[in-house]
Amino acid sequence: MHIKLRFATAALLAAALPAIAQSTPTTPSNQDVQQTLEQLKQVIQHQQEEIDALKNQHPVQPPPGTAVAAPGAAPQSSSAISAPVTGGAITQAEPSGTPYHQFEEASPLFLKLGSATFTPGGWIDFTSIYRTTDVGSGFTTALATIPYNNTIQGAVSENRLTAANSRLSLRVDENIGKVKVYGYGEIDFNGTAPGNVYVSTNSDVTRLRVFYLNLSASKWDVLGGQSWSLLTPNRSGLSPFLSEIYNTVHLDTAYNAGIVYARQAQLRVVYHFTPNVAFGLSAENPQQFSGSAVTFPAAFNTAQTDLNSSSTSNTEGNLHPDVIAKLAYDHKFGTRNWHVEAAGLLTPVAIATTPTATKPSIEDRREGGGAALNVNLEVVKGLHIIADSFWSDGGGRYIGGLGPQFVVAQQGPVTSPTASTAPLTAELVHSGAGLGGFEYQATKKTLVSAIYGAAYFDRVSSIDPSTNKLVGYGFVGSANTNNRAIQEGSFATVTTLFKKPSYGAVQVITQFSYIERTPWYVAPGTPKNAHLFENYFDIRYVLP
């Protein structure tokens, strides 16, 4: 108050001086007045210097609730507290960008230990699941084995309540010189558990989703650890963040038929030519895969070990890592972003024929490959048109594991003494996937999504010389799990009821899907395909 009074007095005197000077003629009789005015000017100047000094000692404080950045922190929007927002709806509690030091109000959103910033995240889910048939696969819909309506499972509906899709995450940021370093880990509770845990305790099992370290310097990014495959479509750039890749907004952790993705260990290098153009190259964990639907030659079934089998274990030999390259381009039309990307895949298969006393082991090596073209275009404000495509020779593992990567053939004289020792060969299976639809921010709080996707697997067969029967995938007489196509149409909504950085957010999420799978062969008099309708309803609390 004292400062304000002195400042007001000085201001009034300063304003009055020109008038006094103008109204007082400069004559010898007024010399005393002129001398007094000069003294007043000196007093005012001295008081102004004192005021400036006091201001520096007592800076004015901003009103409560005003965003204030920490010393040395880059300005950042408070919307980054939770997830980057896709169409206005929080899709993931995973942070992005630099560490957060700016908030709408004080709240325990991060922890500083030394110069490192620890940012927790995640959400708590309560989910209701209804399916018209009993898939028996828990939270994730087993799209490849939907039961037929002439089976017991196909005649029984399924209803489940679960919190297993809840998620916890932690990000740690640090700068080492000019290198920005962050580590990110995330778990959920969808791990495989013994059947008895569902009887009385519902003790769902934790599952590692992603866990990686990323280094950024100049135009380079290097990532090592388990993350989303570089082959997974992006919404923008080549970011590994869930909020910046495209895997739908669905609750079903099978996502949607026709989507291409994987989460696996990798070493990824990304170079940003410009802010709009980036190229990435990734070496990722391989996994030879055929699945239980494939029929193998008798010699393979009886003589081979897990070192070159097609099981879902981690004991396969695997020739070399899968190699994935992707080029991405983003263009801004005002605030609207258009994202286009092209990707390529190299994936190996290697099997061996069992050696005998007179013949050494013979290894058969094949290099499979695939290509993808994806677009995510915001055509008008809030409306994203999405179209993804993928075609491969041996890339079936990346289509949600819904079909085989390869089958095994054996060429030799039929039912002869040497039939069982004839060389085995790996035959790659052609497969493809496509997905199209839109996401629209219908209101400030509600995002709607409509998607249709499909996966296709070609048939490959041969004669087993040991039994003179057809083996492979999709042949006449094969099991009805030899799927030719799996199709899914889905409608989903994400409504954010409440969102505040210091308290988190509350969301209601719904998903409605119709799924159909069509095999290559069905026995006469049996259904031509299997299908189901499913509905997910979820209440989610996103952690601040």
N, C-alpha and C positions, 0 to 999 in steps of 0.2 A: 504494500500500500504506500509506503514511504517513497519507494522508487517512482510509482505512478504519479504521486503528487508533485514531486520535484520535476518529473518529465513534463507534466501538464503546465506547470508554472513557466518552465523554460520555453515551451512551445508557444504559450500566449505572449510572452515577452518578445520572442522572435518574430511573431506575427505582427506585433504592435510597432516594432521598430521602424519599418518603412513608413508607416503612417505618421509617427512622431517626427521622423526626420523630414518628411515631406511638408508637414504643417508648421515646422519651426524654421523661420528664415535664418540664413547664415549671416548674421550681423555681429559687430563687436559686442553689442549688448547681450547677445545670446551665447557668448563663448562658454559660459559656465554650463549652460544646457548641453552643448555639444560635448564638452568634456565628460559630463555625467553619462551621456549616451555611450561613449566609447568605453567607459568603465563597466556599464551594464553588458555590453557585448562580450567583454573579457570574462565577466562572471558567468554568463550563459555558456560560453565555450568550455569553461572549466567544469561547470555542472554536467554538460553533455559527456565529457570525457569520463567523469565519475559514473554516470549512468551506464555507459558502455562497459566499463570495468565490472560493475555489479552484475550485469547481464551475463557476462562470461563466467562469473562465479556461480550463478544460480540460473541455469538454462530452464526454459519453460518446458514443463512436462506435458506430453500428449494426453488427451482425455482417455479414460479407461476404454479398452476394447480396440484401440487403434493398433494396427499391425506395425510392429517394430522389428526390423531385422537385427540379428546378432552382429556384433562387430566382425567385419570381414566377410559376412555372408552375402551371397548374390541375391538380388531381389527375386522373390518367388511367390507365386500365387498361393493363397491358403487352400485352394482346391486340391493341391497336391498332397494334402495331409493324408487322405485315404488313397483311393486309386485314381489314376487318370480316368476320366469319365468318357465312356463311349455313348454318344448320343444323349448325354445327361444322366445316364444310369450307371451306378457303380457296378462294375463287372468283376472287380478283383481288388483285394486289399493290399495288393503288391505295389510298393512305391516305385517311382521312376525319377530320373533326373538326378540332380545333386542333393546332398542332405538337406533336410528341412530345418530352417531356423526362423520361419516367419509364420505366425498363426493369427487367427482372428481374435483369440483371447488366450490367456494362459491355460495350458492343459498339459498333462504328462504324455506327450506324443513321442518323445524320443529321450534318450539318455546319453549324456556325454561322459565318456571315460577317457581321460587324456584328451587327445585330439580326435578320437574316433566317435562317430555318432551311431548309436544303436536304435533302430526303429522297429518296434514290434508291429505285427499286423495280423490279419485273418478275419474270420467271422464265425458265428455260431448259428447253426442251421437246425430247424425242425422241419422235416420233410415227410409228406404223405405220398405214397406211390400206389397207383391202381393200374392193373393190367388185366385185360380180358382173358388172357391165358397165363398159366403158371410157368413162367420162364425159368424160375428157380435159380437165378443168378444174382439175387440181391439188388443192391442199388444200381449197378450197371446192367443194362439190358444186353443179354447175349444175342445179338442180332443174327448170328449165323446158325443158331439152333432153336429158333422159335418153334414150339411144338405144333404139330398138325392137329386139326380138330377131331380126328378119329383116334386120338390117344387120350389117356387119362389126364395128362398135363394140359392138353389142349382143351379139355372140357371143364377145367377148373379155373376160376379167376383168382387173382392175387392182389392182396392189399397189405402194405407195410407202412409202419411209422418208424422213423429213424433219425438219429442225429449224426450219422456217420460221415456226412458230407461237410461237417464243420472243419475248419482249417486254421492252422497256426503258421505264422511266418516270422522271420527275423532278417533284417537287413543291417549290415554294418558298412559304414562309409569312412574312408580315410584318404588323405592325399599324401603321396610320397613324391616330393618335389613337384614336377609338372604332371605326374601320372595320377589320375583319379582311379582309386581302387574301391570296389565294393564287393561284398559277398552276400549271397542271398540263399536262404533255405526255407523250405515249405513242406509241411506234412498234412495229411488228412487221416481219416480213420476208416478207409475203405480197403484195408488189407485183408488178405485171406485168413479166416479164423475157423477153428474147429466148430462143427455143427452144434455142439452142446452149449456154446456161449449164447445162443439165441433163446434158450429155454427160460432162464430166469434173470440173467444179469445183463444181457445185451452188451457184452464186453468187446466192442469193436476194436480192431487192431490198427495201430498206426502204420502209415505207409509213406515212404519217402517219395515225394513228387519231384522237386527240383532242389539242387544243392550245388552252387557253383560260385566261382570267383571271376570277376571281370575287371580288366585293366583298360583304361582309355587314355590315349595320349595323341595329341594332334588329330590326325584323320584316321587313326587306327583304334580298333577295339579287339581285344583278345579275351576269349572266354574259355574256361576249363572247368569241367564238372558235369553234373547231370542237369540237362535243361531240355526245353522243347527242341525237337529236331529242326534244323534249318529248312527242311522240306515242308514244315508246317506253314500254311499261308499266313501272311502278315496283314495287319490293317494299315500299317505305315512303316516305312523303313525296313530295317532288318533287326529290330529289337527282340530280345528274348523274353520281354515282359508279357505275362498273360494278357494284360490289358491292351497290348499292342500287337498281338497275334490274333488270328481269327480261328476260333474253334467253336463258334456259335455262342449264344447266351443260354444254352440249355442246361437243365439240371442233370439230366441223364449223362453220366460220365462215359457213355459210349458215344456221346455228342450226336452225330447224325450219320446215317449211311451215306457214303460218298465223300466224307471228309478225309483228308490225308494228314497224318500226324504221327508222332512218336515222342516219347520222353525217354532219353537215354544219355549215357555218358558220351562226352564229345570234347574235342578241341577245335574251337571255331575262331577264325580270323576274319574280320570285316574291315574293308577300306572304304572310306567315304570320299569319293571323287569330288563331289560338291555336296551342299546341304540336301540336295534332292536326289542324288544318285549314289548308290552304295552297292558294293560287290562283296559277297561272303563265300568262304570256302571252309568246309567242316569235315573233319574225320570223326565218324561216329561208330559207336559199338555195333558190331554186326551180330546177326542172329539168324542162322539157317532155320527156315520154318516151312513146314508143309501142313501140319495139323492132323487131327485124327480122322478127317474125312478121306484122306488119300489112301489108296490101296497099293502096297509095295510088293515087288517080287518076293517069292518065298525065300530066296537066298539072302536078300537084304534083311528080311525080318528075322531070320534065324542066325545069321552069321555076323551081322554088323553090331557095333557097339554104339554107345552114345556119342562117341567121338565124331561120327558122321551120320547120326540119325537126324530126324526132323522133329524131334520132340520140342517141348517148350521149356526145357531145362537150360542150364548154362554150361553144359558139358560138351557142346559141339566144338570141333576143332576151329572152324571159321578161318578162311584163307587170309583175309586182311580186313581192315575197317571199311565200313561203307563210306563213300566219298560223295559229298553233296556240294553243289555250287549254286548260288542264286544271285541274280542281278535284279535290283529294285529301283523303281523310279517313282517319285512323288511330285505332283504338281499342284500348286495352290491356285484356285479360282476364288479370289477374295478370302473368305474364311473356310471355304470348302476344299477338301483334299481329295485328289484322285491318285490312287495307288495301283501300280501295275508291276508285276514281277514275273520272271521266268526262272525255272530251276531245273537242274539236271541231277540224276542219281546214278551212281555206279555201285552195284552190290554183288558180292561173289557167292558162289556155291562150290563146295568141294566134297566129293565122296570117294571112297576107296573100295576096291574089290578085295575080299579076303585072300591073303596069300596061301599058297599050298606048298608042299614039299618041293615041287618042281617049278612053280611060278611065283615070282615076287608080287607084292601088292601093286595094283595099278590104280593110280589116282586120276579121277576125272574132274577137271576144273572148268567152271563156266563163269563168265562175267555177265551178270544181268544189268539192266539199266532202265531208266525211265525219264520222262520229262513232264514238267508241270507249267501251266500258264494260268495265272490268277489275277483278278481285278477286284478292287473295292472302291467304288466311285460314289462320292456324295454328289448326286445330280442336282438336288435342291437342298436348301438348308434342312438338316436333320434326317434326310432320306438317303440311305446308302444302298446301292445296287451291288450285289455280290455274285461273282461267278468264278468258280474254281474248276480246273480240269487236270487230269493226270492219266498218262498212259505208260505202261511199262512192260518189260519182258523180265519177269522175276521180281517185281516190286510189290507183290501182294501183301507183304508184312506191313507196309505203310498205310494200307487201306483198313486200318483197325484190326488187322489179323483176321479178316473175314474170309480169306481164301488163301490157297497155297502159294509159296514162292517157287517151288519146284516139285517134280515127281521123279521117281526112279524107274528106269527101263533097263532091261537086260536082253541082249541079243545073243542068240546061240541056238544050236540044234534042239528042237523040241523034244522033251522027255528023253534025252540021250544021257549017257553017263557023265558027260562034261557040262551038262546044262547048268548045274548048280554053281560051277566055277567060271562060267562065262563072264566077261567084263560087264560091270554095272556102269550106267551113265546117268547123269543128272539132266533132266529135261525141264527147262524153264517154262513157267506158265504165264501166258499173256494175261494182263489184267488192267483194268482201267476204272476211273472214278470221275464223277462229275457232281457239281452242286451249284444251285442257283437260288436266289431269293433276295429278300430285302430286310433291312432294319430301319425303323422309322420312329423318330422321337415324336410321338403323337401329341403329347402334352409336355409341360415342363417336368412332370414327375414320372411319366410312363413311356417306356420304350416297347414297341411291338416288333416282332420278327416273324417272318414266314419263309420257310425253306423247303425245297425239294432236293433230295440227293439220291444217287444210285451208285452201286458198285457192281462191276462185272468181272467174271473169271472165265477164261477159255477152258476148253476140255483138251486133255492130252492123255493118250492111252497107248498101250502096247501089249503084246502077248508075253506072258511069263513062260519062259521055256521049260521051267520045272513042272508047271501045272497045266500048261496049254490054256490058261484063262487070261482074260483081260485084266490089266492092272493100270493104275494111274488115277485120273480124275475126270469125272463126267462121262464115263463110258456107259454103254447100254448095260443095265443091270447094276449100276453103282448105287450106293446108298443115297437116300433122299437128303443127306447132308452135303452132297456135292452141288453146291449152289452155283447156278448160272448168274443170277442177279439178285441183289438185295436192294429194295427201294424204301424210302422213308419220306413222308411229308410231315412237316411240323409247324406248329404255331406256338409262339411263346411271348410272354409279357414280363417286364421287369418294372415294378412300380416302387419308387422311393417315397415312403410315407413321411420320413423325417431324416434330415441330414444336417449335422453340425459338427465341425471339426473336433471340438472338445468333447463331444459325447458319442460320436460315431454316426451310424445311419441304421434305419430300419427299412427293410424292403419286403415286398411280397412278390414272389416269382412263380409263374405258372408255365407249364409245358403240356401240349397236347400233340401226340404223334400217332400216325398210322403207318405200320411197317408191314412189308410183304417180302417174303423170300421165295424164289422160284428155283427148284433144282433142275439139273440136266435130265434126270430120269426119275420117273415115279412108276411104281408097279400099276398094272391095269386095275381099275376100280378103286383107286386111292386118290385123295385130293391132289390137285395139280400144284398147289402152293400152300404155304403156311402164312398166317397173318395175325396181327393183334392191334388193338388200340390201347394206348397207355396215357395216363395223366399224372403229372407231378404237380404238387402244390407245396410251396415252401415259404416259411417265415424266416427271414435272415436278419441277424443283428451284426452289422459290420463294425469291428473294433475300431476305436479312434486311433 
